[in-house]
Amino acid sequence: MSDFILEMRGITKTFPGVKALENVNLKVKEGEIHALCGENGAGKSTLMKVLSGVYPHGSYEGDILFKGEVCEFKDIKQSESLGIVIIHQELALIPYLSIAENIFLGNEQTKRGIINWNETTIKTRELLATVGLKESPNTHVINIGVGKQQLVEIAKALSKKVKLLILDEPTAALNEDDSENLLNLILELKQQGISSIIISHKLNEIEKVADSITILRDGKTIQTLDMHEDQVTEDVIIKGMVGRDLTHRYPERVPNIGEKIFEVQNWQVDHPEHEGRKMLDNINIHIQRGEIVGVAGLMGAGRTELAMSIFGKSYGRNIQGKLLLHGKEIQLNDISTAIQHGIAYVTEDRKDYGLVLIDDIKRNISLANLSKLSRHGVINENEEVLVAEDYREKLKIKTPSILQKTVNLSGGNQQKVVLSKWIYAQPEILILDEPTRGIDVGAKYEIYSIVNQLADEGKGILFISSELPELLGMCDRIYVMSEGRITGEVNREDATQEVLMKSMTRGRG
């Protein structure tokens, strides 16, 4: 019998105008953790959708062998019946159902056609114990954090007698502790004989858990590496992914910092629904011309709340304090006023708040500055095309056409469209909230270069990130937040991960 639980041979998948996969080969050994790496748009998620039946047999070329048998899956239910279960980056849980209802949704524990709730609860408790989640089966999913929701997804997979677990960017939205717990669980499942395929851009996590790595680039298999036999380093993986050495993860920059252009004074914000619950307390920060200012903090520290409350009061209630632009107080009571004053905000959630996914790249780029393209309320569509083509070229957006629907772009290219939109709005202050989340190292470098160029042009940048190395590599100065307050301010030359973490874990006392 073969050592391989899975073989994918010569997989080719074509979309209109794009060959997403070309003759891709993948072999996964029984009981191993196999990492799948590649830049955004390399074809990783497409390959897994072929495997799981999201793209049914007949819509692609090539063969899938599972446990030595040729498989022709027509849908997900068919692949799951053999024990192949995929957990997508966007979790597929229903927030207003309980944990138990979510775990057995579509797989209800019934007796004579009636749901046996007693059996459902007992099995849910057993599954939650297996994944280390101490929650009641009756708890609504909306009331637990993202890290716990990931564990519910894995419990759901285990309920389907999973033999091959596919995890697409499982830690992208998790903090360090939740990420560590999830990786340890994947290692425990390996001990139970469960094979896993993990897609991740976090190379340190891959090095920790993976037995083998297959690298895809431009829809083709580049190489498969054995973590135990080959000399595998992050640099080797990166070179395979991007086709070149990245000797520096962060582009070099000599800052030219000028006068103070934006200031937040005594900023206080209450929770939008719970009156009296203070989310931000006495925040004082400033940004100088040409400066990249970082904001560090653990999940829940108030970083996004700060960004959104500044940007046209799009978060919170009972907002107090002052915003000063060039030393003069300004009132930003809505988003359009914020844009008019030269403030732009690149949200951490590009799919829900940053883009109109069903619209094309051209319209998404022009959306925040339509007044520049219109006369008497009529948009000059020729000018709009020229603008979109210009940003497509400048930001290296990989797409066959600016008329391509934005939903069809990879995560990195979607992020470049969001950046294009706000750069075209010609802001003085650009707030970037997790600008490289879920993006591969090659696309990250390109986005870092864009940010540096904007700073060199004299714009002030507020750069929010959960990745401390990113803040240390990019920022001239870093504010640290904890529990809605500023707990530290560190210049670039004094900043280390240890210094930042000390302030990040400092409570209100």
ABEGO torsion letter per residue (X at the ends): XBABABBBBGBBBBBBGBBABBGBBBBBBBGBBBBBBEBBGAGAAAAAAAAAGABBBGABBEBBBBGGBBBBBABAAAAAAAGBBBBBABBABBAABBAAAAAABGABBBBGGBBBAAAAAAAAAAAAAAAGBBBBAABBAAABBAAAAAAAAAAAAAAAGBABBBBBGAAAABBAAAAAAAAAAAAAAAAAGBBBBBBBABAAAAAAABABBBBBBGGBBABBBBAAABBBBAAAAAAAAAGBBBABABBBBBBBBBBBABBBBGBBBBBAABBGBBABBGBBBBBBBGBBBBBBEBBGAGAAAAAAAABGGABEBGBBEBBBBGGBBBBBABAAAAAAAGBBBBBABAAAAABBAABBAAAAAAAAAAAAABBGGBBBAAAAAAAAAAAAAAAGBBBABAABBAAABBAAAAAAAAAAAAAAAGBABBBBBGAABGBBAAAAAAAAAAAAAAAAAGBBBBBBBABAAAAAAABABBBBBBGGBBABBBBAAABBAAAAAAAAABBAX
